[in-house]
């Protein structure tokens, strides 16, 4: 008899404890089991197994409760290795999340504890010769001779009929069996160029190789060849028989990095990201676990790849906010990478043209090794950037979305046979629907935000809860039929470009046009083949793209990210503008950039225009120091949310009072309404903590977490977000 200690599938704090079941047979820790729980059958994750020689009755007498038996063991082998199991426990403490949520973050959805059925093993029929001899007919002899030259061939690839093969099988010459095959992840063919490393690149590579169990930061301007450095480093660690993880921030960028690494390292590369099919994820995960690959390329969750003997973890575009998980477990990818690197005695490499202030400041004090790549490859110049004041355009009676300078430069780019990238950090057709009679704005009934109009679907959508409705023609407030679309998004700009510019061929590249599987690849392929001369998109196009013939980049409204009430607003604006400007002039032709703004003198915009990271860093660090923001402190965001508004307000006050009583040397801000006060029918208030030492903070927050999340039975939820990247 065995006592099996199980974590239940539901990632809620109230169930974040082990439940004991019995099994007649030994169960391996790390597998999933089907168990009876509260009058239903659920999936659980086995954490611990203990053999007992007591009977069920004796165990129940000692425990004071009735034991139940597990219903079924789902897996033949553990899903996670010991390192990842220990990492899940560490993550649970760091992020104050249920352990099962940490396991779920690590596993592809087809293998998560809550999944009762794996994605399935794909097989195909293969044909093999099992004895020599002389078949009955000439055609059968021909076929047997062919099969001798093509052993283990797929049945579908044999150039002879199935009936002929069946006859050979009856005569005992061949066997037809099922063979497991992996689903192939598609990627673009990458025309590999012969690369001669620059002196700067060699210096960086040698410097990183000389470090051991350290974090290095590569600060390299756009086009300086950071990817080639990653490839050279990966090759070095592969020769040492060590594994490599390469992370990119956006799913859109993953195929680009995959194609480059696949071209260089072939079948040694696996890919993990959320846009793969369930079957592809399942197969890629098994390839990694079976040690058939030694490089994993992917988005954020690939940091959990079950590789052994890791030598190197790379985070490309390390500054990107998508490296922060925004739902539980709310982990920071770089922190997880450093924990894994410590276990494996591996190196972590962070790369960016615009490093986060936290990372660059760590390099200044020696916590990270800093390596600079200050020049583009082949001494190509960075593009010339012009700032256009849109207030001045308005004063000159130009109320178009496009300044006169941008119109001229974009038309010239098209006429010269070159390509352009246009950035608008917004999707949809228009910002919102408003009544021109009374001013009523159409909002989401579940969230405190306006609905965005999407013309291709003719729907109003909430970008937070995905609520949709048909456009309305009469105002719900005054009844007038004066509803107008206000603002603009990528869809509307696509229309404007088509009517404004001669011979414009546009590809729109945003969340809406890249929903379908492999749509990223298809759109980028079309642009590469010059099926379009303008790539219009949101921030997805700001980084990672490398097109030889892009000679112009236009930023239609640089102020959108500046106007967000977030202490990182200036940093994110500088990063976005610097990154998108870097898409121009990467080939043999010189590039140019136009930034349209209503804040032409803002330091985030002027520093980006001059490609001056150091100046921006100094100015922004002065602001952070004065206002006590990271990297001069640590931060925790405490979100209090409830369906009842008064309950949310009262709870927030009580939490604030508790923190005031139990924390010293901690700055406590709030409670205040969240930027979006109501979301998904929940009222939301926020408290911010700023501190230098986190020990007492963890003690206080654990007590609050235990009281509100484990004992309040869902009346109110308290969410603690360490290193918050969003104030929504």
C-alpha positions in Angstrom: 0.0 0.0 0.0 1.2 3.5 -0.9 0.2 6.9 0.4 0.2 9.3 -2.6 0.4 13.0 -1.9 -1.3 15.0 -4.6 -1.7 18.7 -5.7 -5.2 19.3 -7.1 -5.5 20.8 -10.6 -7.1 24.1 -9.6 -4.6 26.9 -9.2 -6.4 28.7 -6.3 -4.8 29.5 -3.0 -7.4 27.7 -1.0 -6.4 24.4 -2.6 -2.6 25.1 -2.4 -2.0 22.1 -0.2 -1.4 18.4 -0.6 -4.2 15.8 -0.4 -3.4 12.2 0.4 -4.8 9.2 -1.5 -4.0 5.5 -1.5 -2.7 3.2 -4.2 -2.2 -0.5 -4.3 0.6 0.0 -6.8 3.7 2.2 -6.5 3.3 5.6 -8.2 6.2 7.7 -9.4 6.4 11.4 -8.1 5.9 13.8 -11.0 3.2 12.0 -12.9 -0.5 13.0 -13.2 -3.3 11.0 -11.6 -7.0 10.9 -11.9 -8.6 11.2 -8.4 -12.0 11.6 -6.8 -12.4 15.0 -5.3 -15.6 16.6 -3.9 -18.0 14.4 -5.8 -16.1 14.8 -9.1 -13.0 13.4 -10.8 -10.1 15.8 -11.3 -6.5 15.6 -12.3 -3.8 15.9 -9.7 0.0 16.1 -9.8 1.9 13.6 -7.6 4.5 15.3 -5.3 5.4 12.6 -2.9 4.8 8.8 -2.4 5.3 6.9 0.8 5.0 3.1 1.3 3.0 2.0 4.3 2.3 -1.4 5.9 -0.8 -0.3 7.7 -4.2 -1.2 6.5 -6.7 1.4 5.1 -8.7 1.1 8.3 -5.6 1.6 10.5 -4.6 4.7 8.4 -8.1 6.2 8.7 -8.2 5.6 12.5 -4.8 7.4 12.9 -5.7 10.3 10.5 -9.3 10.8 11.6 -10.7 10.9 8.1 -11.6 8.5 5.2 -9.0 7.7 2.5 -9.9 7.3 -1.1 -7.9 5.5 -3.8 -6.5 7.2 -6.9 -8.6 6.2 -10.0 -5.9 6.2 -12.7 -2.3 7.0 -13.3 -2.1 9.1 -16.5 1.6 9.2 -17.3 4.2 6.5 -17.6 7.0 8.8 -16.6 7.4 12.1 -14.6 6.6 15.3 -16.6 9.2 17.4 -14.9 12.7 16.7 -13.7 13.8 17.3 -10.1 15.4 20.7 -11.0 12.1 22.0 -12.3 10.1 20.6 -9.4 12.4 22.5 -7.0 12.2 25.6 -9.2 8.4 25.5 -9.0 8.6 25.5 -5.2 10.9 28.5 -5.3 8.7 30.3 -7.8 5.7 29.7 -5.6 7.4 31.5 -2.7 8.8 34.3 -4.8 5.5 35.1 -6.6 3.2 34.0 -3.8 1.4 31.8 -6.3 -0.1 28.2 -5.8 2.5 25.6 -6.6 0.2 24.0 -9.2 0.1 27.3 -11.1 3.9 27.1 -11.3 3.8 23.6 -12.7 1.2 24.7 -15.2 3.4 27.5 -16.3 6.2 25.1 -17.0 4.2 22.5 -19.1 2.7 22.8 -22.6 -1.0 22.8 -22.4 -1.4 19.3 -23.6 0.6 18.1 -20.5 -0.7 20.4 -17.9 -2.1 18.8 -14.8 -5.6 19.9 -15.7 -5.5 18.0 -19.1 -6.9 14.6 -19.0 -5.6 13.6 -22.5 -2.3 14.2 -24.1 -2.1 15.6 -27.6 -1.5 12.2 -29.1 1.5 10.5 -30.7 1.5 10.9 -34.5 2.5 7.7 -36.4 2.9 6.7 -40.1 3.2 3.4 -41.7 6.7 2.2 -42.8 7.8 -0.7 -44.9 10.9 -2.9 -44.2 12.3 -6.1 -45.7 12.4 -9.0 -43.2 13.7 -11.8 -45.5 15.5 -12.4 -48.8 14.1 -14.5 -51.6 12.4 -14.5 -55.0 8.8 -13.1 -55.2 6.2 -14.5 -57.6 6.1 -11.7 -60.2 8.6 -9.4 -62.0 6.9 -6.3 -60.5 7.2 -7.8 -57.0 10.9 -8.4 -57.7 11.4 -4.8 -58.8 9.6 -3.6 -55.7 11.7 -5.8 -53.4 14.9 -4.5 -55.0 13.7 -0.9 -54.5 12.9 -1.6 -50.8 16.4 -3.0 -50.3 17.8 0.4 -51.3 15.3 2.3 -49.3 15.0 0.6 -45.9 12.6 2.1 -43.3 10.7 4.0 -46.0 7.3 5.6 -45.4 4.5 3.6 -47.0 3.2 6.7 -48.7 6.6 7.2 -50.4 6.8 3.7 -51.9 6.2 4.1 -55.7 4.3 0.8 -55.9 0.7 -0.1 -55.2 -0.6 -1.1 -51.8 -2.0 -4.4 -53.2 1.5 -5.3 -54.5 3.0 -4.6 -51.0 0.3 -6.6 -49.3 1.2 -9.6 -51.6 4.9 -9.2 -50.6 3.7 -9.1 -46.9 1.7 -12.3 -47.4 4.8 -14.0 -48.8 6.7 -13.0 -45.7 9.2 -10.7 -47.5 8.2 -7.4 -45.9 6.5 -6.0 -42.8 4.4 -2.9 -42.6 4.5 -1.3 -39.1 3.6 2.0 -37.4 6.5 4.3 -36.6 6.3 7.4 -34.4 7.1 10.6 -36.2 7.3 14.2 -34.9 5.1 17.0 -36.3 7.4 19.4 -38.1 7.3 23.1 -37.0 7.3 25.3 -40.1 9.8 28.1 -40.5 10.9 30.3 -43.3 13.9 29.3 -45.3 16.7 31.6 -44.3 19.3 32.5 -46.9 22.4 32.1 -44.8 25.0 34.7 -45.4 28.7 34.1 -45.0 29.5 36.1 -41.9 32.9 37.4 -41.0 32.8 38.5 -37.3 33.9 42.0 -36.5 36.5 42.8 -34.0 33.8 44.0 -31.6 31.8 40.8 -32.0 34.9 38.6 -31.3 35.8 40.7 -28.3 32.2 40.2 -26.8 32.2 36.4 -27.6 35.6 35.9 -26.0 34.7 38.0 -23.0 31.5 36.1 -22.3 33.1 32.7 -22.8 35.7 33.7 -20.2 33.0 34.3 -17.6 31.6 31.5 -15.5 28.1 31.3 -13.9 27.6 35.1 -14.5 25.1 37.4 -16.1 26.4 39.5 -19.0 24.6 42.4 -20.7 25.3 43.1 -24.4 24.4 46.7 -25.2 24.5 46.7 -29.0 23.0 49.3 -31.3 20.4 48.1 -33.8 22.2 46.2 -36.6 25.4 45.6 -34.6 25.2 41.8 -35.0 24.0 40.6 -31.7 22.3 37.5 -33.3 25.7 36.4 -34.7 27.2 36.7 -31.2 24.4 34.4 -30.0 25.0 31.9 -32.7 28.8 31.8 -32.0 28.2 31.4 -28.3 25.6 28.6 -28.9 28.2 26.8 -31.1 30.8 27.1 -28.3 28.5 25.5 -25.6 27.3 22.8 -28.0 31.0 21.7 -28.5 31.2 21.5 -24.7 28.1 19.2 -24.9 26.0 21.7 -23.0 22.5 22.9 -23.8 21.3 26.4 -24.8 18.0 28.3 -24.3 17.4 31.3 -26.6 14.4 33.5 -25.6 12.7 36.2 -27.6 10.0 38.5 -26.3 7.3 38.3 -29.0 5.8 35.3 -30.7 6.1 37.3 -33.9 9.9 37.2 -33.5 10.2 33.6 -32.6 10.0 32.2 -36.2 12.7 34.6 -37.3 15.1 33.5 -34.6 14.1 29.8 -35.1 14.9 30.0 -38.9 18.3 31.4 -38.2 19.2 28.8 -35.6 17.7 26.0 -37.6 19.7 27.0 -40.6 22.9 26.9 -38.5 22.2 23.9 -36.2 19.6 21.9 -37.9 17.7 19.2 -36.0 19.4 20.1 -32.7 16.9 23.0 -32.4 13.4 22.8 -30.8 10.9 25.6 -30.6 8.4 26.4 -27.9 5.8 29.1 -28.1 2.0 29.5 -27.7 1.2 29.7 -31.4 2.2 26.1 -32.1 -0.5 23.5 -32.4 -1.1 21.2 -29.4 0.5 18.3 -31.3 3.6 20.4 -32.2 4.0 21.5 -28.6 3.7 17.9 -27.4 6.2 16.6 -29.9 8.7 19.5 -29.3 8.5 19.0 -25.5 9.1 15.2 -25.8 12.1 15.8 -28.1 13.6 18.1 -25.5 12.8 15.7 -22.6 14.3 12.8 -24.6 17.5 14.8 -25.1 17.2 14.7 -28.8 17.8 18.4 -29.1 20.3 20.7 -27.3 19.0 24.2 -28.3 15.5 25.5 -27.4 14.3 28.7 -29.0 11.1 30.3 -27.8 9.1 33.0 -26.1 8.9 33.6 -22.3 7.8 30.1 -21.2 10.7 28.4 -23.0 12.8 29.4 -20.0 11.3 26.2 -18.4 12.5 23.9 -21.2 13.4 20.5 -19.5 17.0 20.6 -20.8 19.8 18.9 -18.9 23.3 20.4 -18.5 22.4 23.9 -19.5 25.5 26.1 -20.3 23.9 29.3 -21.7 20.5 31.1 -21.4 20.1 34.1 -23.8 17.3 36.8 -23.5 17.2 38.8 -26.7 15.6 42.2 -26.4 15.9 41.8 -22.7 14.1 45.1 -21.9 10.8 44.0 -23.3 7.8 44.0 -21.0 6.5 40.7 -22.4 9.2 38.9 -20.4 7.0 39.6 -17.3 4.2 37.2 -16.9 1.0 39.2 -16.1 -1.1 36.4 -14.5 -0.2 33.9 -11.9 2.5 32.9 -11.4 3.7 36.5 -12.1 7.3 35.7 -12.7 10.1 37.8 -14.3 11.8 35.7 -16.9 15.3 37.1 -16.2 14.9 36.1 -12.6 13.9 32.5 -13.5 16.8 32.4 -16.0 19.3 33.4 -13.2 17.9 30.8 -10.8 18.3 28.0 -13.5 21.7 29.3 -14.4 22.8 29.1 -10.8 21.7 25.4 -10.6 23.5 24.5 -13.8 26.5 26.8 -13.2 25.6 28.4 -16.6 25.9 31.9 -18.1 23.0 34.2 -18.7 23.3 36.7 -21.6 21.0 39.7 -21.9 21.0 41.5 -25.2 19.4 44.8 -26.2 20.0 48.1 -28.1 18.0 49.7 -25.3 18.6 47.8 -22.1 16.2 48.3 -19.2 17.4 50.8 -16.6 17.5 48.0 -14.0 19.9 45.9 -16.2 22.2 48.7 -17.2 22.4 50.0 -13.7 23.4 46.5 -12.5 26.2 46.5 -15.1 27.4 49.8 -13.8 27.9 48.5 -10.3 29.5 45.3 -11.5 26.6 42.9 -10.8 26.5 42.2 -14.6 29.4 42.1 -17.0 28.8 44.8 -19.6 29.8 44.3 -23.3 29.3 47.1 -25.9 28.6 46.8 -29.6 28.6 50.5 -30.5 28.6 50.2 -34.3 26.6 48.6 -37.0 28.2 45.8 -39.0 30.3 47.0 -42.0 30.3 50.5 -40.5 26.8 51.1 -41.8 25.5 54.4 -40.5 22.5 54.6 -38.2 19.5 56.2 -40.0 18.9 59.9 -40.0 15.9 60.8 -37.8 13.7 63.9 -38.2 11.2 65.0 -35.5 8.0 66.6 -36.9 6.0 68.8 -34.6 2.3 67.9 -35.3 1.1 71.1 -33.5 3.0 73.1 -36.2 1.4 71.0 -38.9 -2.0 71.8 -37.4 -1.1 75.5 -37.3 -0.3 75.2 -41.0 -3.8 73.8 -41.6 -2.6 70.2 -42.2 -5.0 68.1 -40.1 -4.1 64.9 -41.9 -2.7 61.8 -40.0 0.5 62.3 -42.1 2.8 65.3 -41.9 3.9 66.9 -45.2 7.4 65.6 -44.6 6.2 62.1 -44.1 4.0 62.2 -47.1 6.9 63.3 -49.3 9.4 60.7 -47.9 6.9 57.8 -48.0 5.9 58.6 -51.6 9.6 58.9 -52.6 10.3 55.5 -51.0 7.6 53.9 -53.0 8.6 55.6 -56.2 12.3 54.5 -55.8 11.2 50.9 -55.5 12.1 50.6 -51.8 10.1 49.6 -48.7 8.8 51.4 -45.7 7.6 50.5 -42.2 4.9 52.6 -40.5 4.3 52.3 -36.7 1.1 53.0 -34.8 1.0 51.5 -31.4 -2.7 50.8 -31.6 -4.9 48.3 -33.4 -8.5 48.4 -34.6 -10.3 50.9 -36.9 -11.1 53.8 -34.5 -10.6 54.4 -30.8 -14.2 54.7 -29.8 -17.8 55.5 -30.7 -19.1 58.9 -29.4 -22.4 60.8 -29.7 -21.9 64.2 -31.2 -25.1 65.5 -29.6 -24.5 64.7 -25.9 -20.9 63.4 -25.8 -21.9 59.9 -24.6 -19.1 57.4 -25.2 -19.9 53.7 -25.7 -18.1 51.7 -23.0 -17.7 48.0 -22.2 -20.5 46.9 -19.7 -17.9 44.8 -17.9 -14.9 47.0 -17.9 -14.3 50.7 -17.4 -13.0 51.3 -20.9 -14.3 52.4 -24.3 -15.1 49.8 -27.0 -12.9 49.8 -30.1 -14.4 49.5 -33.5 -13.0 46.7 -35.8 -14.2 47.4 -39.4 -13.4 44.0 -40.9 -15.7 42.3 -38.4 -18.0 45.3 -38.1 -17.9 45.0 -34.3 -17.1 46.9 -31.2 -14.6 45.1 -29.0 -13.2 45.3 -25.5 -9.5 44.6 -25.6 -9.5 43.6 -21.9 -12.4 41.1 -21.5 -13.1 40.4 -25.3 -16.7 41.5 -25.0 -18.1 42.2 -28.5 -21.3 43.9 -29.8 -22.6 45.3 -33.0 -22.1 49.1 -33.6 -25.0 51.2 -32.5 -26.6 54.1 -34.5 -28.7 55.8 -31.8 -27.2 57.1 -28.6 -28.3 55.1 -25.5 -28.3 58.4 -23.5 -30.1 60.9 -25.7 -31.5 58.8 -28.5 -30.0 60.9 -31.3 -28.5 59.2 -34.4 -25.3 61.2 -34.2 -22.8 58.5 -33.3 -19.4 59.1 -34.8 -16.1 57.2 -34.8 -13.4 59.1 -33.0 -9.6 58.5 -33.3 -7.9 56.0 -35.5 -6.2 52.6 -35.5 -4.2 50.5 -38.0 -7.3 49.5 -40.0 -8.3 53.1 -40.6 -4.7 54.2 -41.5 -4.5 51.3 -44.0 -7.5 52.9 -45.8 -6.0 56.4 -45.6 -2.7 55.2 -47.1 -4.5 53.4 -50.0 -6.2 56.7 -51.0 -3.3 59.1 -50.2 -0.3 57.4 -51.8 0.2 56.3 -55.4 1.1 52.7 -55.9 1.0 51.9 -52.2 0.8 48.2 -51.4 0.2 47.6 -47.7 0.6 44.7 -45.4 -1.1 45.3 -42.0 0.8 43.5 -39.2 -1.0 43.5 -35.9 -2.7 41.2 -33.4 -5.8 41.0 -35.6 -4.0 40.0 -38.9 -1.7 37.5 -37.2 -4.3 35.4 -35.3 -4.1 32.4 -37.6 -1.4 29.8 -37.3 1.8 30.7 -39.3 0.2 34.0 -40.3 3.3 35.8 -39.0 5.5 33.9 -41.4 3.1 34.4 -44.4 2.9 38.1 -44.0 6.7 38.6 -43.5 7.3 36.3 -46.5 5.1 38.5 -48.6 6.9 41.6 -47.5 10.3 39.9 -48.1 9.1 39.1 -51.7 8.1 42.7 -52.3 4.4 41.8 -52.6 4.0 45.0 -50.6 6.0 48.2 -50.2 4.6 49.3 -46.8 4.5 47.3 -43.6 2.0 48.9 -41.3 1.7 47.7 -37.7 1.8 48.0 -34.0 4.8 47.5 -31.7 5.1 44.0 -33.1 7.1 45.5 -36.0 9.4 47.6 -33.8 12.1 44.9 -33.2 13.8 41.9 -34.7 12.8 42.5 -38.3 15.6 42.8 -40.8 14.7 43.7 -44.4 17.4 44.8 -46.8 15.2 47.2 -48.8 13.5 49.1 -45.9 14.9 52.6 -46.2 12.2 54.5 -44.4 10.4 54.2 -41.1 7.6 56.5 -40.0 6.2 56.8 -36.5 2.7 58.2 -36.8 2.1 59.2 -33.1 5.1 58.9 -30.8 3.1 60.3 -27.8 0.7 57.4 -27.3 3.0 55.5 -24.9 4.2 58.8 -23.3 0.7 59.6 -22.0 0.2 56.4 -19.9 0.4 57.2 -16.2 3.3 54.8 -15.5 6.8 55.5 -14.2 8.2 53.5 -17.1 6.3 55.6 -19.8 9.4 57.6 -20.9 11.6 54.5 -20.9 9.1 52.5 -23.0 8.7 55.4 -25.5 12.5 55.7 -25.9 12.9 52.0 -26.4 10.0 51.7 -28.9 11.3 54.6 -31.0 14.9 53.5 -30.9 13.9 49.9 -31.9 11.6 50.9 -34.7 14.1 53.4 -36.1 16.6 50.6 -36.2 14.6 48.8 -38.8 15.6 51.4 -41.4 18.8 51.3 -43.5 20.0 47.8 -42.5 20.9 46.9 -46.1 23.3 48.6 -48.5 21.1 51.7 -48.8 21.0 54.5 -46.3 17.9 54.8 -44.1 15.8 57.6 -42.8 13.1 58.0 -40.0 10.4 60.5 -39.3 8.8 60.7 -35.8 5.5 62.6 -35.6 4.8 64.0 -32.1 3.1 66.7 -30.1 6.0 66.7 -27.7 9.0 67.4 -29.9 11.2 68.5 -27.0 10.6 65.5 -24.7 13.9 63.8 -23.8 12.6 60.3 -24.6 11.9 61.5 -28.2 15.0 63.7 -28.7 17.4 61.0 -27.3 15.8 58.3 -29.5 16.2 60.6 -32.5 19.9 61.0 -31.7 20.4 57.3 -31.0 21.7 58.5 -27.6 21.1 55.8 -25.0 23.6 57.1 -22.5 22.0 60.5 -22.3 18.5 59.1 -21.9 19.8 56.7 -19.2 21.3 59.6 -17.2 18.2 61.8 -17.5 15.8 59.0 -16.6 18.0 57.8 -13.7 17.9 61.3 -12.2 14.1 61.2 -12.3 13.9 57.7 -10.9 16.3 58.7 -8.0 14.3 61.8 -7.2 10.9 59.9 -7.2 12.3 56.7 -5.6 11.5 54.3 -8.4 13.4 51.2 -9.6 16.3 50.6 -9.8 16.6 52.7 -6.6 14.0 50.5 -4.9 12.0 47.3 -5.2 8.3 47.5 -5.9 5.2 45.4 -5.2 1.8 46.2 -6.5 -1.1 44.9 -4.4 -4.3 44.7 -6.4 -7.6 44.3 -4.4 -10.6 43.3 -6.4 -14.2 42.3 -5.7 -17.6 42.1 -7.4 -19.0 44.4 -4.7 -17.6 47.9 -4.9 -17.9 48.7 -1.2 -16.2 45.4 -0.2 -13.3 46.3 -2.5 -13.0 49.8 -1.0 -13.3 48.6 2.6 -10.8 45.8 2.1 -8.3 48.2 0.5 -8.5 50.4 3.6 -8.0 47.5 5.9 -5.0 46.2 3.9 -3.4 49.7 4.0 -3.9 49.9 7.8 -2.3 46.5 8.3 0.7 47.4 6.2 1.1 50.7 8.1 1.2 48.7 11.4 3.6 46.0 10.3 6.0 47.6 7.9 8.8 50.1 8.7 11.2 51.7 6.1 8.6 51.0 3.4 6.9 53.6 1.3 3.2 52.8 1.0 1.2 54.5 -1.8 -2.6 54.2 -2.0 -5.1 52.7 -2.0 -6.2 54.3 -5.3 -8.4 53.2 -8.1 -6.6 51.2 -10.7 -6.1 52.7 -14.2 -9.0 50.5 -15.2 -11.3 50.7 -12.2 -13.7 48.0 -13.3 -12.6 45.0 -15.3 -14.5 41.8 -16.0 -17.2 43.0 -13.5 -14.6 43.4 -10.7 -13.9 46.6 -8.9 -10.2 47.2 -8.6 -8.0 49.2 -6.2 -4.2 49.2 -5.9 -1.6 49.8 -3.3 2.1 50.2 -4.2 5.0 49.4 -1.9 8.6 50.7 -2.4 11.3 49.2 -0.3 15.0 48.3 -0.1 14.9 45.0 1.9 12.2 42.5 1.2 12.2 40.1 4.2 9.6 42.0 6.3 7.5 42.7 3.2 7.2 39.0 2.3 6.2 38.2 5.9 3.4 40.9 5.9 2.2 40.0 2.4 2.1 36.2 3.1 -0.1 36.9 6.1 -2.4 39.0 4.0 -2.4 36.4 1.2 -3.3 33.7 3.7 -6.1 35.7 5.2 -7.8 37.0 2.1 -7.0 34.4 -0.5 -7.3 31.2 1.5 -10.0 32.1 4.0 -12.4 34.6 2.4 -13.9 32.1 -0.1 -13.8 34.4 -3.1 -15.5 37.5 -1.8 -12.4 39.5 -2.4 -9.1 38.7 -4.2 -5.7 40.1 -3.2 -3.0 39.9 -5.9 0.6 40.6 -5.1 2.8 41.5 -8.1 6.5 41.8 -7.5 8.5 43.8 -10.0 5.2 45.1 -11.6 5.4 46.0 -15.3 1.8 47.1 -15.7 -0.4 49.4 -13.6 -3.6 48.6 -15.4 
